[in-house]
Amino acid sequence: MTELGNKALLTETGTPSAGPGIRFGVLLWTERATWVELRDAALSAEETGLDSLWCSDHLFAASGPEADPCFEVWTTLAAIGALTSNIHVGLLVAAIGLRNPGVIAKSAATLDHITNGRAILGLGSGWLEREYDAHGIAWAHDAAARAQRLEEGAEIIVKLLAGEPVTYHGSYYQMEEAKHSPRPVQNKMPLLIGGEGNKTLRVVAQFADMWNARGSVEKLRSSDQVLRSHCEKLGRPSQDIERLTNRWVTVRSSRAEALLSLERSLSRHGITDYDDGILALGPPEEVAEQLAPTIAAGFKHIVCSFRSPFDHESIQRLGEVRGILGGLH
């Protein structure tokens, strides 16, 4: 690791920001993957000792031809959860508009029992309009309206998971004395909310235990400042919310070899345009150095995205990267 890499692990005040709190996860794309591929990638992440495993929530392939195969997320995670023992599993993220919040809460509690308390419920406002239109599901064209729907849904879900009876009359949801049993195995199932918009970040400040944001380090820092402002207004310590972000990581003996592997993967999925700021490529030491500024920005839970055919070499070597970053404090 170079001196630059060590310096990048310091906050603006010079205090260490890396350490034992660093966590690594994998996001396994369900598009254009077979169940066997997903299963084996999940088991590889478990064997490596990674902290979390995630799948996204779409009815269509979110990239490339929409008619390509795409698995349903709750069923996929339930199967993965039953096959694993240690890794936490979650949605990154469940689109609130695709299902009634009562159904989401019931699915989340069930997943928590299947995994014996390893489930994380991720929520988002949704963005793939075409899948709503195709299935006759109402789409809110205004981003503010989607954020309001997310806020209503999150409030309902939190109460249902806590075992509270819910009577609710909102703009999007109506409930009369709804109450769920069994409650999750966890006393408090972690609620993750994903998004970077101002109104979404207000919902994060209100309800979330975890927050997933996307983009370069500069974009993450900007969004983080907005979240801190919302937390301050609510009187909530912003450090109570765990920060996660996605990175496209490929670990190989050289950066050139890693880039070639990544480009082949993206080509298979019809991706030709992407933000260089989310890449981390090369040997473990170089990948750690490239991720160091993200860690320094406070995003200590790195979720690495992988697509079919899944990159088992990179998944297995993420433990090395995590160890290097964790040792720099």
Steps between C-alpha positions, in 0.01 A plus 500: 500500500636841409524802729209652307286201589579540869419870492170434325385305804506814716209736545531872438595546867777242468331234712496140373177401326592143408512211739310196624168659402566448128258253343482343156202361315402379154209603283412208272309609191204272434489594130624243248607263778400141565399389847808278519724799422333711767517218753869435441590870515310534829681201647831646383424826684405304811818290487711814460351635821342809347254700706201545273331374185243698304271471199303775327125507446380498140238323294695573182873501432609848608780514243522362148194344332212507747371165372814324624463269803466666841416323827259629767696628799315377809490141377866516401611636838291247689678217318841660553420563865411138556829384345726735697574530871692820572472762228227763534257513208294793380333690219680783329226612485134398507301741282220619727259550211509137384338358815273603783712590806315240705611231255858633514500488882367145501762387246777667699400332825479164324847546350634586845371169636642306205842657565475488881534875532728587208254695283524867409201678350600747233245746361504748214253711306549311170622634169432254214174646372459247221452205736219683678319582176536147366348344812222754552656639819444870564813707438557836668661719236605767748808419709351679798192280480717187492685625806170557681390147413832373637451699820151361555613146426802522729290625791253215457768233464694612807187477713394161363846351557487629858174308552288813528142513369484741207209715399615737229330740261750657265514618143620159378418243766197419711509249786256402774636329813764304310727299731760239412630188668759361530729792549853477354761300688702819549374738762540774242536394138732748327318725256712624211379776271672570170514826307663839473212743445428766762152367588624141509780603736240652732335155514840344571546737793154412631500123480820335373765308688707472181531717191622400156617774266656476155758700312853635522658603829413863424134411448496290816641787706241738359210265575641432845491870584132514406426198720687657790288812464177299514623308804589823676150637442350182645739493793641164395873420507596437139768252606221263606441431129743258335621617158525257207596556140540289188827445319591292194802309624720262302805346667772366273880495477499828304266790433504426126388142558230617740370762257480246220301264722262778604441617144417148387246472781340836424482423129303181569245710688474776242675764711714745304478813718598518866658726761875438536468625857338175611778272371772329703729279292828310532693311768359505856736776615400727212130425543531590869673827408225586252232430762678693776342840417154343515577362846637840606174663390320287760366228270653202677267233363611434143260300283672355194280439197537178302323374191459160336730321437601588854861590569593246768863608505409855595239385754752273667770769511277768654604363836857602420386851408296534818796384707731758342255783563427383853869497583549867413388680814 
